[in-house]
Each structure stands twice: as structure tokens, then as C-alpha cells.
């Protein structure tokens, strides 16, 4: 509880600072929480870098790619304070915080394509307040996902992660899509060839970065984003790989803030729990 109160106090202060300074996309309180384990590709809140534009929200932080119309990655921290009883809002909408002249992906961009509007930070990971849940329905938190992927093993892994939180864990998660199998919305929204996710699992507590050891659990998956290569009833565990494998695939340096010797240990193993 103290951890959450401290977080709220910090965020309140930063919101006041934003009212004075006006730097919404670089709110350090949110970056500090969700990117505690590192910024995988040095994304920056700089419109001069439209392919790697850092967007910091209270609920998650992401690197948005203006050219692809999807995030490069989304990062978020989840513990029990983020979970509650709020119902899914289904308020899909464009993200009004994108730079003024950038194209804003709409709900209709996906309509009739055969692909789901696939959340990266899941709606069910943000059920503590209506505002937090609604934020997950911004289109900058979506990628086109094959239904067998999104509604099958991908969803099962999301549920598993929340079960871990309910068992007293807290998680640091990165995920995204990689590769291309075409575009939606007249070339504005790339369809990833695969989806990937990495998860660092800790017992709930304080000073998270300092509590990571060579035996800290990590989970990583890479899943096909094509109904022909993934079944809705497939077990998510068959898609497990090492974090190192995801880094090779994406070019990102995940969990980069972890001490190098520990990072090496936790990233080379494939989870088997």
C-alpha cells in the first residue's frame, strides 16, 4: 500500500508540473514506473524521431512508430494495485495526444479486415479505475492481431500473468509485433508477422531493481500472427523462448537497467514452470 501511495504522490506532483510545463509525453513519473527495467531502444519524446516516439501515459509507456501506425513496443508494470473490479470500457478511439499533424489511427482502420484490434497493454491489466481501463483502448496501444493469436494463447498468457499477480507477484512486461505481412488502412497500419512478449516476475515488494537476482524468473514468447500457423486452443507455453531470442529478433535491449551479470543469467534461460 505504501508503494502505491508513494506512486500516487509522485504522479500527482508530476501532473502539477505538467500543468506548468506542458510536457505530457515525457512525464518522468510514469516513465520511472513502467520503464524501471529500461528503455529498450532509447525511444524519445521528440517529433524529429517519428519512428521511435516515446509516449508516456499513467497506465503504460510505449514507443510509437508513425510510419507503421503501431507501437514498436509497449511497457507496463502490474501489481495488485492496478487490478480491481472495473468493467471493460470498449472505448476504442484515436489517441489525441499524438503530435498535431500525425495521422491518427481510428477504430474503423481495422474494420472488416479479419484482424482484431489487439491490445498490447491489456484492458484487464487496468481494472482499478474507469480512466485507467479506458486508456488501454487508445489505438496507439493496438496492433492488428490474428484472432487465433489474440483470442487464443496470447489471451491465455495475459490471464496467467494476472493470476501471478493475484498470487502475490508483480510484473514488468514489454511486448510488441515484429515483421510485416502487409498493411491496413491504405498502407497506414502494418500487420506484424509475429507477436512477442517478455515478462519479469518478482515477489511484490519495494526497490524492485535491487531485488533481481540470477534466479529471478523471466517468461518470453514469440507467436505467429497468422491463423494458418497458430490455433486458438494452442497452449501458450509451446511458444516460449529466451529473452535473448526476443532481443535478437527485435534488436531491442530488454531489461537493460538490470546489472549486466544478472541480466545475462535471466535472459538466456527458457522458462519451464
N, C-alpha and C positions, 0 to 999 in steps of 0.2 A: 504493500500500500504506500509506504514511504517513497518507493521508487517512482510510482505513478504520480504522487503529489508533487515530487520534485520535477518530474517531466512537465506537468501542467503549469507549474510556476514558471519554468523556463520558457515554455511556449507562450504563456500569457505575456511575459516580458518581451519576447520577440515580436509578438503581434503588435504591441505598443510601438516598438521600434519601427516596424514596417509602416505604421500609420505616419511616422515622421519621415522615414527614408524612402519608402516605396519600392523595396526590392523583394517582391513576392517570391520570385523563382529561386532566390538564393537564401532562403530562410535557414539560418545555421542551426536553429533548434531542431528542425525536422531532419536536416542532413545528419546532425550528430547522432540522432537515434537510429534512423534507418540505414545509414551508411557507416555505422560504428565499425564494421568489418572492412570498410574500404570502398573507394570509388573505382569500379573495375576497369574503366577505360578513360579516366580523367575527364569525364564529362564536365562541362562548364556552362553556367548561365550567361552565355554570350551568343547573341544572334548572329555573330560572324562565324559561328561554328554550327550551322543548321543541321548537320548530320550527327551531332553529338551534343544536343542541347539539354542541359540539366534543368529538370523541373522538380521543385521541392514542394510537396504537399504535406499537410499534417499526417495523412494516412499512409503515405509511401513516397518514395523518391524514384525518379526514372530519367533515363537518357532517351530523349525523343529524337527521331530521325525524320526531319521534314521531307526528305526525298522519298522515303519509303512509306510515310504515313502511319508508322507504327513505332513503338518503343524499341530501342536496341536491347534494353533490359529494364526491369522494374525491381526495386529492392524494398523490403519492408521487414520490420521487427514485429513479432507477435508474441504476446504473453497473455495471461488470463485477463488483464485489464482491458484488452481490446475486444473480448468476447462478451456478448450479452444476449438479450432476447429480442433485439430489433429485427423486424421482418425485412426481407429483400425489397428494395425500393423499385427496381426495374426502371430507374430514371436514366435511360441511355440518352446521351446528349453530347454535343460538341464541347470541347474544352475552351472556354472563353479566355483562359489565361495564356494561350499561345500568343506569340508576337502578332501584332495587328494585321500585317499583310500576308500571313501564312494561311494556307488552305486549312480549313477545319473539317476533319472527317465527321460525317454525320451517321446517325443510325441507319439511314437509307443506303449508305455506301455498301452495306453488307446484304441488303435485302434481295432475296431471290438468287443468291449466288451459290447456295448449297454449303456455305461455311457459317459457323457460329460466330457471334461476337464474343470472342474468348477472353474472359478476364485474365489478366496476369496476377495482380493482387486480387484475391477472390473476395466477392461480396461477403461470404460467410466468415471471413477473417476480420471483418469490421462490422460487428453487430452490437457495439456498445452504445452508439448514438445514431439517430437518423442521418445526421450530417456526415458522419464517418462512412456509413454504408452507402449513401448516395454518391460520395466521391469516387467509389470504385466503378461507377457506371459512366465515368467520363471516357470518351472514345480514345483518348490518349493512353488509356490503360488496357486497350484491346488489341488483339491480333486476330486475323482470320484463322479459325481452328476447325479442322475436320470434325464432324460430330462424333465419330468413333473415338477420337482423341479426347476432345473436350468433355464429353459426357461419360467417357469410359475410364481408362486408367489414370488420366490426368485428374479427373474429379475424385477418384478413389484416393490418390495421393494427397490431395487437398484435405480430404476428410481425415486421413491418417495423421496428417500434421496437426490438425485441431485436436484430435484425440491425444496426441502427445502433450499439447498444452494443458488439456484438462487433467492430465496425469502429473502436472507439476513442472513441465518443461517450458522453456522459452526458445524461440527460433529466430534465426537470421536467414532470410531467404533472398536469393536472386533468381530470376527466370526471364525467359525471352524466347524468340524464334530465331532460326538461322537458315540460310539458304533461300532459294526462290523457286517457286513453281507458278509464276505468273502474278498478275495484278488484278485488283478490283477497282471499281470507280474510275474507269477510264485511265488506268495507269497510276492512280494516286495511292493505292493501298497494296503493299506487297503481301503475297501469301507465302509464309515461311514453309520451307521443305520439312523442317523438323522443329520440335519444341524442346526446350531444355530447362532444367531447374536444379539448383543446388541449395542445400539446407544444412545449417549448422545447428546442432542440438545441445542445449545447456540445461542444467537444473535451474529453475527460477532463482534469481539472486541479484546481487549488486556487482558492479565493477566487472562487467561481462568479459571484456577483452583480456583481463588479467586472469580469468578463471579457465581459459582454454589450455588444454594440455595435449600431449601427443595421443592420448586415448579418447579425446573428445570425438563424439560421433558426427560424421557428415553423411549426407544422403545426396546422391546425384543421379539424374535420369536424363536420357535423350530418347524422345519418342517420335516416330514418323507422324507427319501431319497430313496423312492421306488415308482415306478409308480402306483403300486396297491393301494397306500394309499394317494396319492396326485394327484390332477388334474391340468392340465396346465392352466385351467381357474379359479382355486380357487383364492379367494381374500386373499391376504397376511395377512389381518387383522384377519382372523379367527385363525391364528397360534400365536397370541400374548400371551405372558406370562409375568411374572415379571422377572426382572434381578435376583432377589433372586432364582427363579426357575431354571434359567440357571446355577447359581452358584452351586446349589445342584446337578444338572445333571452332570456338568463338574468337579466339585471340584476346580474351579478357584475362585480367589478373584478379581472380576472385579471392575474397578473404585476405586481401593484401596487407591489412593492418595487423594481422596475426604475426607473431615472431617467426622469422624465416624457418628456423629449425622445426618449430611446431607445425607451421603451415605445410612444410614438406611431408611431415608424417600423416597429417589428417587428410591431405589431398590425394595421396597416392593409393589409398585403400578403396575397395568397392564394398559398400555396406552389405552385410549379410544377416541383419537382425530381422 
